[in-house]
Amino acid sequence: MFRRTFWFTAGAAAGVWATAKVNRKLKQLTPESLAAQAADKAVETGHKLKDFALDVRESMARREAELGEVLGLQTPVDPDLPVRRHFAVEAAEPVGPDRSLEATNHRKLPYNSYNRNEDH
């Protein structure tokens, strides 16, 4: 009789435990709970990306300072030296206000117009 009572109690406890576990899992799988979990993960990922970006910026600034120090870019500029301007694109010949670029270009390139609609 004692054995039957023990196993009955053990079975009832296992049933209550399993039912509670299943109900907890079902509550986690409701649409509202899934949306909240997704939002929490998105916020967590955003914080991780922000921390990563801040680390990259800090490392970039540190490395730029190291390179500037090694290359001597941090040294003060002598005010007596003339400032030379660097242009991204320099013209082949200077173009004055009375001359256009076409007038200064001595060579004319052959111009072959191809219009794909001419064949039809």
WODA-V442768 format. One record per run of one state. SS is the DSSP state (H for helix, E for strand, C for the rest). FROM is the first residue (numbers start at 1). TO is the last residue. Records with the same first field share a line. If there is no record, write none. Layout:
SS: FROM-TO  FROM-TO
This chain:
C: 1-1  29-30  72-100  105-120
H: 2-28  31-71  101-104
